[in-house]
Amino acid sequence: MSIRSASERDVEALAAVMAASPLLRRYRVSARLARESLREALRERDVLLVALATDEVVGLAWVITTRALDQAAYLRLLLVAEGQQSRGAGAALLARAEGRARRSGCRHLVLLVTKTNRRARAFYARHGYRHVGDLGGFVFPRIDEALYVKGVAARATARRRPA
């Protein structure tokens, strides 16, 4: 498996993975909406990573870097294709996303997980994320989200405090 930055040539395959996701269907994500969102991410220079097994797209990570919330980055999406879970793609994408956030000067990575998605919540907890609260209907009506955070700053940077 390899991970690299996504480009326009990956949009169709990434959109297909997104549209095939049972979780994203709950949020009414279609292939058209996924293509539009991915193209916007590329235009805005968000961190968009693609995981490949041979030449097949098996997952993606989407990070938005910001200076808000004490220089936090937002992991907008970490998705592994149906039938490809539990093979290391998610962990590899997450590690690469954290590294890209850190290199962008971010101190934290925050993310939302559908509150009922126990598998994802356990995954993030295993990777050092801390549950800090719940947001009812925040992203989509009648779907509750759990908010997680992890410090990603290098240790020397993490100890420094602004004057």
Order of alpha helices (4+ residues) and beta strands (2+ residues): beta-alpha-alpha-alpha-beta-beta-alpha-beta-alpha-beta-alpha-beta-beta-alpha
